[in-house]
Amino acid sequence: MPYLDAITGPAMGRRYSLDADQYILGRHPDCGIVLESGSVSRQHAKLVKNGIHYLLEDLKSRNGTFVNGRLIG
């Protein structure tokens, strides 16, 4: 099963199992993956399954979304 590992911030060390086709990541408690950090927007990004891969889309977050240090939105 695919997973997402938190490598920094308050959730560091936590592993999120990815068993759904889509997740909203953010601070809001209704998000599929809740990230409790002041730099994370209420609804920050969307993770969508595309075949065997997942695509990450910024949801117009205030601080942007980064992948491997690169701003994606």
Stockholm file with secondary structure:
# STOCKHOLM 1.0

chainA/1-73         MPYLDAITGPAMGRRYSLDADQYILGRHPDCGIVLESGSVSRQHAKLVKNGIHYLLEDLKSRNGTFVNGRLIG
#=GR chainA/1-73 SS CCEEECCSSTTTTCEEECCSSEEEEESSTTSSEECCCTTSCTTCEEEEEETTEEEEEECSCSSCCEETTEECC
#=GC SS_cons        CCEEECCSSTTTTCEEECCSSEEEEESSTTSSEECCCTTSCTTCEEEEEETTEEEEEECSCSSCCEETTEECC
//
